[in-house]
Amino acid sequence: MTSVIVSSPYVSPSSSLRRLMINVIIGLIPGTLAYVWFFGPGILINISIATLCALGFEALVLWLRKKQIKPHLNDYSAVVTAWLFALCLPMHSPWWLIVVGIGFAMIAGKHLYGGLGFNPFNPAMVGYVVVLISFPREMTTWHLPVSVSGEAYGLVDSFKFTFGMGDSSWDAFTGATPLDHLKTALRQDLPTSEIYQSPIFGKLGGVGWEWISAGWLLGGLWLLFTKTIRWHIPVALLGSLGCIALAFYLVDTETAASPLFHWLSGGAMLGAFFIATDPVSAATTNNGRIYYGILIGLIIYLIRSWGGYPDGVAFAVLLANMCVPLIDYYTQPKVYGGA
Amino acid sequence: MDIKLSHFNGGIHLDDHKAESLTQPLQLASLPEQLILPLKQHIGEPDKPLINVGDRVLRGQLIAGSSSPISAPIHAPTSGIVSAIEHRLVPHASGQNANCIVIDVDGKDESIEFESIDVSQMQAADMINHIRRLGIVGLGGASFPTSPKLSRGNDLGIHTLIINGAECEPYITCDDSLMQNQANEVIRGISYLQRMLTPTKTLIGIEDNKSKAIEAMKLALQSQPLVNTEVVSIPTIYPSGGEKQLIQILTGKQIPTGRLAFDIGIFCQNVGTCAAITQALELNQPMMSRIVTISGDGVHQPGNWIALFGTPIKHLVGLAGGYVQDGLNKSNNTQQNLVMGGPMMGFSLASDEVPIVKASNNILVMQQQLIAQKPGIHDECVRCGKCAEVCPAKLLPQQLYWHSRSKEYEKAEEYNLFDCIECGCCSAVCPSQIPLVQYYRASKGEIRATQQATLKSDRARIRFEFREKRLLLKKQQEEDKRRLKREALLKRSAEKKDNTQAIDPIQAALDRVKAKKGMKVTEQKNIEGLTAGQQKQIDEADARRRAAREQKA
C-alpha cells in the first residue's frame, strides 16, 4: 500500500489567516456603521475604492513576483489594510489620493519588504502618512457631522465629490476635527470650558466621533472575544494614553483634555484595537506587547499635545514599529527550566 | 496526602478520540506468521544476535544482547525457526532499514522453562540486574533501558516517584486499557520501584478523562496499600503526559535545562513499565509483548491488543477489521497515512510491513483528508504569537521559525531551540498552518550534523597536527643522530690529524697514487733484466727495421 510521509502533528488546523482577517473585518463593522450614521455614506466610497485598488495592486505585485495570486488574495489581508487606510482618510477624499496612498501601502509598505509577514511597518499607516505629508490640504478637509452642518449627502453626491464631478458647495460644510479645534484653541490660551462650547463637541468627545470610537471599542471587544488579538496592546496603549492624559488633566482641567476625550477622539480606539495590534509589525512577546502599547500611547499624547499634527496615531505606530526588534529581543520569556 | 496541582505554560485541548478504541475489550492478538525483531529497540547500542539462521528458538529464549550498559537484550516472543538475520524496514521516522532477526512462527508457542524466583528475598541491586537481564525498557515511548535508569536513580537518591498514566495524546488508549485490566500488576510494579528507589512519596498521575482507569487504580491501591502513594487525577490538557510537564503538574518543579529528572530527586516511570517490571520480578519472564492501540478513521474496528514484539502492523490492522478504504491494495492512487504513536508526536510509516517494537504504543490509520499540514504549502508567519501562548516549554516558536527558516542556527539556539520538546502544539494552532515542528527538527538535525562535522574536523585537525609534530620530531631525531655521527667522525679524524702531524690529506693521496703508478710502470717493463742473447736478438731486429725504413725512404 502507499502511505503519505509527512511530519507530525497530524491534526486539522484550528484556525486560518483568512479567518483572522475576516474577524478583523467583522470587528470594523460597528464603527463603520456609526461613521455612516453621523457623517453619511461617503466613507463607504473611500473603503470601496481602497479595497479594489488594494486587491489590484496586490495581484499585480504577486504576478510580478511570480507568486500564486489567488491564495494570497484569499487571505483578505489586503482588504483589512485597505479598510483601515480608508477609515483614516477624510470623507470625500479625491479618488487619486486614495489610489496613491493605498498603492504606496501595498507596494512599498508591504511587498517591497517581502509581502505579508515580512513588513516591519504597518502598511496602512505607511500609506496614510505618505498622503498626509504629501497632500496636507486634502488631508485636512474634514466634514462636519450631519447633525452639526445640517447637510446630508447621499451616495450619489458623495460619489461625485470623490471623482471631482460635483460642485464645491460641500466645502462650506467642512471644518476642523475636534482634536484639531482643541489644539488650535488651546494654543490661543482659551480654556477648555470655553472651547467645548463649540457645536462640534459632544458629551465626551466630538459629536459623532465619540460614537464611532465606541464602535471601534465594541469591535475590539469582539476581537478579544474571538481571540483574534490579545489584550496586551490595547490595554497598554489606552492605559498609558489615559494615565498621561489624566496626569495633565488633574494639574489643570482648563488646559488639558480628559482621558475620556483622548480615548474617544481621533484614531485612539481604532489604533488601539485594529492598527497597533497588526501582529506582523507589532511586538510578539507578551511583555513586549505591553511596552509597545505603552510607547504608542505616550507618543500619541506627545504629538497631540505638542506636535505639529492634531492626531499622532499613525506616527506613533510607525515609530513603535521601529522599536519592535529591540523590544522583542529584551522581553524574551524565561523558558521552562531556564535559569 | 494533599496534592496541590500546578500548571505548565500553554498546552492545548484536543478532541481525544479515545472512545473509539475502548469500545471493545482488550484482546490477545493472534500469532502472526512471521516476527521481525529489530536489534535496536531501545535507546543505546544495538544488540548482537546470539543465534544463527536456521536455529529453532523457544518463547522467552535470549536471542540478542549487548555488553553496553545502555542496552536491553531481546528474547524470542514465541517459538519458531530463525529464517533470516537481515536488513528490514523498521519503524523509524527516517523510514530506514536496520538489522532484524526474522522468526518464522511455528504456532506451537513452546516456551523455555522460567526458573521461579522469590522477589521478596531480593535486594535492590538484584532486582535491577534482573530487570536488565529480562530486557525491560520504558514503555512510555522513548524506550530508555530501565535498569541503568534505576541504578542511576538509586545512586542519586529519589524523593518523589512519579508514575505516568496521563496518556495525553489523542487516540492512544493502551495505558488506559492496561490500568483498567491490570491495575494490580501496575500497583505491584510500583511497590518494587519503591523498594529499589525508596522515595518518600509516590504520585500516580492520570488525566481526568480516564475515570475508569482512575477507579481501577484506586481500587487496586486500596487492596494492596502502599505508603505515601496516591492516584492523582490531573486535568486533561495536552501535553500533560510529557515527563517535564507531568512533573510540573504534580510537584510544581521544573527540571533545569540540560538536566534530567533524577537530578532534582524525581523519578518518572510509565504505568506500562511498572506492569512489565512485575512480570519480570514475579514470573521471571522477559519483555516479549505489549498493549498496542490500533485506531483512527482508517480501520473498521479500533481497539487494544496484546501484541508480540515483531508482529507486522499489517497483521494487527487485519485484527482491527482491516482498512476502511476498500481497494487500498488494488489501486496505487489511494493514499492514507499510517502513523506509529499519536497524531501529535508520532511519525509516518512507509509501509505496513514494519513490526511492532517495544516503543510502539499506538498505530494510527488516518484517511488522507485529515492530514492538514502538507509540506511546502503554508502561509507566511504573521507573528500572531498563538504558538507562544500554547508552548509548554515557554519558547517563542515564531522567532525559532524565523531563524530556522533563514538557517540562522546560532540565533535559533539562542532562542533555546533545544528546549523544544516537539510536542506539536505550536503547529496545531498556527493560523498559517506552518509545520513548525518540522522546521525545528530540521534545524536540530542541521546543528547536530554541524557539531558532528566540527567534532570530526577537530579530531582530524588534532590528528594531523599530532602527525606533523611526530614527523618533525622524527626528523629532528634523525638530524641529531646524523649530527652526532658527523661530530664523532670529525672528532676521530681530528685525533688522527694530531697523530700524523697535520699532513695534507690531498697531497698524501696524490703521493699514494704516484707511488702506485711508479710501481705499475716498473712492473709493466718487460725489457729489464734481459739475457745477453736476448739483447743481441733485440738489437739485430732493431737494425733490420732501421735498414728497411732507410731502404723505403
Interface residues (C-beta under 8 A of the other chain):
Chain A: M1 T2 S3 V4 I5 V6 S7 S8 P9 Y10 V11 S12 P13 S14 S15 S16 L17 R19 L20 P71 D75 G115 L116 G117 F118 R230 P279 V280 A282 T284 T285 N286 D328 Q332 P333 K334 V335 Y336 G337 G338 A339
Chain B: F8 N9 L14 G95 K244 Q248 Q254 I255 P256 T257 G258 R259 Y323 L328 N329 N332 N333 T334 Q335 Q336 N337 L338 V339 G341 P343 M344 M345 G346 F347 S348 L349 A350 S351 D352 L364 M366 Q368 L370 I371 A372 Q373 K374 P375 D379 E380 C381 V382 R383 C384 G385 K386 A388 E389 P392 A393 K394 L395 L396 Q398 Q399 Y415 N416 D419 G424 S427 A428 V429 C430 P431 S432 Q433 P435 V437 Q438 R441
